[in-house]
Structures are given as C-alpha cells and as structure tokens.
Amino acid sequence: MIPAFDLKRQHQSIRAELDEAYARVLERGAFILGEEVEAFEAEFANYCGTKYAVGVASGTEALQLALSACGVRPRDDVLTVSHTAVATVAAVKFIGARPRFADVDLARYALDPEKLESSITQKTRALLPVHLYGGAAEMTPILDFARARGLVVVEDAAQAHGAVYRGRKVGGWGNAAAFSFYPTKNLGALGDGGAITTDDSRVAEKARLLRQYGWKERYVSSSKGINSRLDEMQAAFLRVKLRHLNVWNQRRRRIADIYFEALSALDLTLPLRPQDGEHVFHQFVIRSPRRDELREHLKREGIGTLIHYPMPVHLQPAYADIKIPRGALQNSEQAAREVLSLPIFPELTDDEARQVADAIRLFFKNA
Ligand SMILES: Cc1ncc(COP(=O)(O)O)c(C=O)c1O
C-alpha cells in the first residue's frame, strides 16, 4: 500500500529531536506564549524573509486576524477564489466581511489576474489570493492591481511554506500573509497552529493584540480581541521541523521530477512548473476528465490519492447565500471535477513514486 501521506515516517526520522523539545518545554513548565513561541516567530520570519511573524492557533484564525489587522471590516467585500480549502472563505465570513469570487486559471489553480477587473465591487477592500498546492499565485499583477485601487492584499500561504515567486518567498508579498501548521502541511505541528507574517509593524502589533483579548498589559484590554494563541509545545515542535523544511521541500521537488518525467507523454494535465520561482509541491495535482476511473484504478493497485477539492466553495450549501450560480466560475468547477492529488511527502521513496507512475501509465495504456 502506498499512502497519500504518512506522518509516522516523518516523525520516526526526527523522533529524538521532538522528544528533546517536549522534555525542554515540560521541564520549563510554561505553556502559553513564552520563549519557544518568541524564538519560533523570529526563526519563521527569518525563513520567510519578513520582519515579523505572529504565532496563532490555526491557519483559519491567521487569516481572520490578518484580514482584521489589515483593516478589513464587517460588510467589506473580500475578493478570493472558490477553488480552495473552505477555510479561506470561512475566515472572511467569520470576521463579518463578504466573500466574493474570481475564477482561477487552470495552470496555477490560483486567482486569475485577468479576472480581477470584472470581479471587484465598490465595496471591495481586500484581495485574498491563495498559493494553492505549494505554487505561488501571480503576485506581481495582483499587487499592481491592488495598489492602483488602494486595496489590501492578504496571502493565503497555508499550503506554500518556502515557495518562491520572482526571487521572494511567499508570505512577504502582500500586506500580510496567513500560514497553517496543520500536521500534514509542508511545515506541520503535532496539532493545530498558524502564523501571520508581515513587514508592517502596525499589522504585527494589531495581530498580537487580537490574538490575546486586546491586552497590551495583562488583564487590561486596550482593544477587542479573542484567544488565538500558539502554544509553547507546538512552537518547540515547529522549531525542530523548520530546521528540516528546506531539505523536505527539495525532496518533494525530487518526487515531482519523477512524476513529471514518467507522466509527461500521457493524456492528462500535469502541474505547472513555474519559470518564475520554486514550487514546494504540497500536493502534486494532475487533471483528467477520467479522474474518478483513474482514482478507482489506483485504489485497486494499492495507491492512495486525494481530491483537493471535490466541491468549489460557491456550490457548498453553507455558502449558497453568496448567490453564485453553477456555471459562473467555469475553471473552478472544472478543477473540482478533474483534479487528483498523487502521493507526495518527503519520506515517499523514489521507488514508490515510480510505482505510482507505472500504475498511472498502465491505466492509460489499457484505455
Ligand atoms: C488554503 C488553505 N487555507 C487555510 C487553511 C486553514 O488552516 P487550518 O486548518 O490550520 O485552520 C488551510 C488548511 O487547512 C488551507 O489549505
């Protein structure tokens, strides 16, 4: 059996380092917003090439706090994509703002800069591009568009730790960015976690206030806030894993190369290999109108696959009130019908990747 992902293999390989981090935090006896969180924030900001990182409780809350800290208010419109994790849109809703959608392009599976003009409204306050699957959205035209209209840009970088666009890592392009440390992410905690990155000291300061009751000093709320803290144990584990992230991302690219080479002649669409940066292959996503049959075939061959995502957000029952009819976002709907995520994680062996590719070739040979 070749699984879609396997966290046990990763944790076996760094078990001693994780044990040491756990023991250190337990011994110290402080568990919330302490020296591990501070150290991780500095190390993660340094990794992303931003001035600040603010640790929070999840990627979803990183989005909420980043949007709020950038000045997005209830009833503002936030333009994003429908082909994404539902969390992107849920975060907009939970701060009382209104999600609006522009279609994705089918090469990057990201916000299509060509669609921005026709998708904004008088009330649009922010653009929320998603760096889906580990590849960057086209930030230059998106930022040009935003600057010309005085819009804020918040990046959803939940799937793209370490991805590079035009010489700069994601997380440093917009006014702020949100990362998730959900365990299966390229940089994952042993539980939930998230972070906001920014170069703007005011945004960082607001995010810090928002994550802990608006406290500037203990027990005195100078503004309104919630509890969305990263805890010491997760920060300690994340510090261990951050040290391995570059090697893990390289390993993902190596597996992607095996897939690219073995699958290029087949009648399916492979991911874009960006010429203007570095993909970190959080997912390796192929596309075929015969996706469901192919998935069944791979299952019979003992190969796990996933679908990210089977239903675009605008067609989900909870978001019917946004009133985007079926057919309105054609690329997003086509992606939902055709995408398939192949096994990719740093500990997948070359041999396993070749077995996956052979099984896919067999499917198309027998067709
Ligand atoms: C694109 C995207 N945005 C936001 C999130 C939300 O992150 P979390 O699960 O940490 O809340 C995720 C992860 O699930 C994601 O993939």
The ligand as a Tripos MOL2 file, in Angstrom:
@<TRIPOS>MOLECULE
LIG
   16    16     1     0     0
SMALL
NO_CHARGES

@<TRIPOS>ATOM
      1 C1         -5.5240   27.0170    1.5380 C.3       1 LIG1
      2 C2         -5.8170   26.8730    3.0000 C.ar      1 LIG1
      3 N1         -6.2280   27.9470    3.7060 N.ar      1 LIG1
      4 C3         -6.4940   27.8710    5.0180 C.ar      1 LIG1
      5 C4         -6.3480   26.6910    5.7140 C.ar      1 LIG1
      6 C5         -6.7380   26.6560    7.1620 C.3       1 LIG1
      7 O1         -5.7450   26.2150    8.0040 O.3       1 LIG1
      8 P1         -6.1120   25.4840    9.4070 P.3       1 LIG1
      9 O2         -6.5950   24.1110    9.0450 O.co2     1 LIG1
     10 O3         -4.8010   25.4780   10.1150 O.co2     1 LIG1
     11 O4         -7.1280   26.3070   10.0770 O.co2     1 LIG1
     12 C6         -5.9080   25.5520    5.0300 C.ar      1 LIG1
     13 C7         -5.6780   24.2550    5.7200 C.2       1 LIG1
     14 O5         -6.4800   23.5010    6.0700 O.2       1 LIG1
     15 C8         -5.6420   25.6330    3.6440 C.ar      1 LIG1
     16 O6         -5.2370   24.5700    2.9520 O.3       1 LIG1
@<TRIPOS>BOND
     1     1     2 1
     2     2     3 ar
     3     2    15 ar
     4     3     4 ar
     5     4     5 ar
     6     5     6 1
     7     5    12 ar
     8     6     7 1
     9     7     8 1
    10     8     9 2
    11     8    10 1
    12     8    11 1
    13    12    13 1
    14    12    15 ar
    15    13    14 2
    16    15    16 1
@<TRIPOS>SUBSTRUCTURE
     1 LIG1         1 GROUP 0 **** ****
